[in-house]
Amino acid sequence: MATPVPAVERASRILDLLAAEPAARHRLSAIAQRLEIHKATCAAILAELAAAELVSRHADGPSWSLGPRLVALGAASAGQHRGFAEARHEMQALARELKLGCFVTAPLGEEMVVLDRSAEPALADLAATIPIGLRAPLRPPLGTIFFAWAPDDAVERWLAQGDEPAAERERLRRALHAVRLRGWSLGSRVELQLPLDAVLDRLAQAEEPAQRVAIAMELAELVRREHEDPAHVVDDAAGRGAQLLLAPVFGPGGRVVLSLTLFGRPSRFGPREVPRYAAALVAAARRVTGAIGGHEPVEATGWR
């Protein structure tokens, strides 16, 4: 493992802070205090970042914000992800129309990275926990949206990265199956709600009306319990739970190349709202898929 370079690590943290609140202008003292960096050290790093146009210095205070060079760097980075421009347009429209937050995620090696994010001002606290550039490992249970349509060997490699027992791996396989049947996934800020996926899986396969009604009642009770019991919600650093709805964007080869994700407070993701949000999200993801000439995989996988 490479030895961390303190100046680089601190510069990265400063950029992350400014990116989390891009419309704000931050004073030196506030940056230093929030990141627990000595004020003189923070000033020196900001001066170097400003010389490289990675941050901008404003006369009022003075204060600091993201610099113009990041626009070109961000465009160059995002350009390697096919469909990003189209996904960004849909992301902004979804956030505006549904009054929720939305972000675009892409797989990158063994990680997934947040490429861009849009949210109403009322969701600024939640949005700050999902900064642009945020990375998370593609290890179970994270990454389901990227593996629900994957072939068996890719799924097994993904499952092998986790430390779940055999029974939990089987639940994950069922969750993948349920996501593929529905075309979208429901999760919390950190992990998927696997019990919910399992119930939705049974609902999708039920044939008798009475059976479907019984499972639907079970689903409603599960959703209610997930939102009322804090133990079922993974909270962010500020103690606020964030719910996620994810839909895939497919590339020309049938692989999931991007994910559109809606986020908001758990109270917004009740049993009545989820189907409406999911329909809008999947429609947006399909428009991006169509715009880049993508398609779902033709071959069914063995675990299906």
CORMOBEL-V118820 format. One record per residue. RES is the residue in one small letter. PHI is phi in radians with two decimals (* if undefined). PSI is psi in radians with two decimals (NA if undefined). Layout:
res = [RES:RES]
phi = [PHI:PHI]
psi = [PSI:PSI]
This chain:
res = [m:a:t:p:v:p:a:v:e:r:a:s:r:i:l:d:l:l:a:a:e:p:a:a:r:h:r:l:s:a:i:a:q:r:l:e:i:h:k:a:t:c:a:a:i:l:a:e:l:a:a:a:e:l:v:s:r:h:a:d:g:p:s:w:s:l:g:p:r:l:v:a:l:g:a:a:s:a:g:q:h:r:g:f:a:e:a:r:h:e:m:q:a:l:a:r:e:l:k:l:g:c:f:v:t:a:p:l:g:e:e:m:v:v:l:d:r:s:a:e:p:a:l:a:d:l:a:a:t:i:p:i:g:l:r:a:p:l:r:p:p:l:g:t:i:f:f:a:w:a:p:d:d:a:v:e:r:w:l:a:q:g:d:e:p:a:a:e:r:e:r:l:r:r:a:l:h:a:v:r:l:r:g:w:s:l:g:s:r:v:e:l:q:l:p:l:d:a:v:l:d:r:l:a:q:a:e:e:p:a:q:r:v:a:i:a:m:e:l:a:e:l:v:r:r:e:h:e:d:p:a:h:v:v:d:d:a:a:g:r:g:a:q:l:l:l:a:p:v:f:g:p:g:g:r:v:v:l:s:l:t:l:f:g:r:p:s:r:f:g:p:r:e:v:p:r:y:a:a:a:l:v:a:a:a:r:r:v:t:g:a:i:g:g:h:e:p:v:e:a:t:g:w:r]
phi = [*:-1.17:-1.29:-1.06:-1.74:-0.93:-1.12:-1.19:-1.09:-1.21:-1.08:-1.10:-1.15:-1.10:-1.10:-1.07:-1.09:-1.14:-1.23:-1.19:-2.33:-1.13:-1.47:-1.59:-2.01:-1.91:-1.39:-0.95:-1.07:-1.19:-1.09:-1.06:-1.19:-1.16:-1.69:0.99:-1.97:-0.98:-1.02:-1.15:-1.13:-1.09:-1.09:-1.15:-1.18:-1.07:-1.11:-1.19:-1.12:-1.17:-1.08:-1.58:1.08:-1.51:-2.33:-2.04:-1.78:-1.91:-1.19:-1.31:2.31:-1.29:-2.32:-2.33:-2.60:-1.09:-1.65:-1.17:-1.14:-1.13:-1.08:-1.16:-1.13:-1.14:-1.13:-1.14:-1.19:-1.16:-1.09:-1.34:-1.80:-1.07:1.55:-1.07:-1.04:-1.17:-1.14:-1.12:-1.07:-1.17:-1.01:-1.13:-1.16:-1.11:-1.05:-1.24:-1.31:-1.65:1.05:-2.16:-1.62:-2.60:-2.47:-1.89:-2.15:-2.33:-1.30:-2.48:1.15:-1.69:-2.26:-2.13:-2.24:-1.41:-1.52:-2.82:-2.66:-2.46:-2.77:-1.15:-0.95:-1.15:-1.84:-1.03:-1.15:-1.25:-1.04:-1.12:-1.47:-2.19:-1.19:-1.07:1.66:-1.01:-2.06:-2.47:-1.21:-1.46:-2.21:-0.97:-1.56:-1.32:1.65:-0.94:-1.10:-1.54:-2.05:-1.10:-1.90:-1.46:-1.20:-0.93:-1.12:-1.17:-1.09:-1.16:-1.14:-1.10:-1.10:-1.19:-1.34:-1.57:-2.03:-1.27:-1.19:-1.00:-1.11:-1.24:-1.11:-1.16:-1.10:-1.14:-1.09:-1.16:-1.12:-1.06:-1.08:-1.13:-1.08:-1.12:-1.11:-1.39:1.62:-2.74:-2.30:-2.05:-2.57:-1.71:-1.00:-2.10:-2.39:-1.28:-1.54:-1.11:-1.03:-1.13:-1.05:-1.12:-1.16:-1.11:-1.08:-1.14:-1.11:-1.14:-1.69:-1.17:-1.90:-1.38:-0.96:-1.11:-1.15:-1.16:-1.12:-1.09:-1.20:-1.08:-1.14:-1.12:-1.09:-1.07:-1.17:-1.12:-1.07:-1.04:-1.16:-1.07:-1.57:-1.59:-1.74:-1.01:-1.16:-1.63:-2.01:-1.52:-1.53:-1.46:-1.06:-1.54:1.47:-1.96:-1.28:-2.28:-1.71:-2.23:-2.18:-2.14:-2.39:-1.58:-1.95:-1.73:-1.56:-1.01:-1.54:1.46:-1.67:-1.28:-1.80:-2.56:-2.31:-1.71:-2.27:-1.59:-2.46:-3.12:-1.33:-0.93:-1.11:-1.50:-1.98:-1.46:-1.09:-1.45:-1.41:-0.97:-1.05:-1.18:-1.09:-1.09:-1.08:-1.17:-1.16:-1.12:-1.06:-1.13:-1.10:-1.19:-1.12:-1.16:-0.98:-1.13:-1.14:-1.82:1.25:-1.53:-2.84:-1.21:-1.04:-1.40:-1.37:-1.41:-1.51:-1.09:-1.29:-1.37]
psi = [2.31:2.53:2.21:2.49:1.94:-0.77:-0.69:-0.74:-0.72:-0.68:-0.70:-0.72:-0.66:-0.80:-0.69:-0.73:-0.82:-0.62:-0.52:-0.45:1.19:-0.41:-0.20:2.77:2.23:2.33:2.68:-0.84:-0.67:-0.72:-0.85:-0.74:-0.80:-0.61:-0.02:0.83:2.41:2.43:-0.73:-0.72:-0.74:-0.73:-0.72:-0.72:-0.75:-0.66:-0.71:-0.72:-0.66:-0.68:-0.54:0.07:0.45:-0.37:2.79:2.41:2.24:2.56:-0.39:1.52:-1.01:2.96:2.98:2.58:3.10:2.57:2.87:-0.47:-0.45:-0.46:-0.85:-0.72:-0.73:-0.71:-0.70:-0.71:-0.82:-0.48:-0.36:-0.19:1.87:2.33:0.02:-0.79:-0.77:-0.71:-0.65:-0.72:-0.81:-0.65:-0.84:-0.69:-0.74:-0.80:-0.71:-0.79:-0.64:-0.12:0.65:3.10:2.76:2.49:2.79:2.27:2.56:2.55:2.44:1.69:-2.16:0.27:2.94:2.51:2.45:2.06:-0.64:2.88:2.55:2.43:2.65:2.64:-0.56:-0.30:0.32:-0.64:-0.71:-0.71:-0.60:-0.39:-0.08:1.15:2.63:2.31:-0.12:2.33:2.56:2.54:2.47:1.18:2.55:2.45:0.09:2.57:0.14:-0.70:-0.45:-0.20:-0.11:-0.47:0.18:2.73:2.90:-0.80:-0.65:-0.70:-0.78:-0.62:-0.69:-0.81:-0.61:-0.32:-0.33:3.04:0.43:2.57:3.00:-0.72:-0.67:-0.61:-0.66:-0.65:-0.68:-0.69:-0.71:-0.64:-0.72:-0.75:-0.77:-0.72:-0.75:-0.71:-0.74:-0.64:0.10:2.89:2.59:2.24:3.07:-3.05:-0.55:-0.64:2.73:2.61:1.49:-0.67:-0.67:-0.75:-0.70:-0.73:-0.74:-0.57:-0.83:-0.63:-0.71:-0.50:-0.19:2.42:-0.65:2.36:-0.75:-0.67:-0.70:-0.67:-0.77:-0.75:-0.64:-0.68:-0.69:-0.69:-0.80:-0.71:-0.69:-0.78:-0.77:-0.78:-0.66:-0.59:-0.42:-0.42:1.94:-0.41:-0.34:-0.05:2.23:2.01:2.70:-3.08:-0.46:0.03:0.29:2.21:2.57:2.20:2.63:2.51:2.23:2.49:2.56:2.60:2.20:2.48:3.11:-0.45:0.07:0.15:2.57:2.00:-0.38:2.84:2.33:2.28:2.19:2.48:2.72:-3.01:2.59:-0.55:-0.35:-0.16:0.97:3.05:-0.41:-0.61:-0.62:-0.84:-0.67:-0.78:-0.76:-0.72:-0.76:-0.70:-0.81:-0.70:-0.72:-0.78:-0.65:-0.60:-0.69:-0.76:-0.81:-0.65:-0.49:0.19:0.49:3.04:2.73:2.70:2.43:-0.71:2.34:2.51:2.79:-0.60:-0.25:NA]
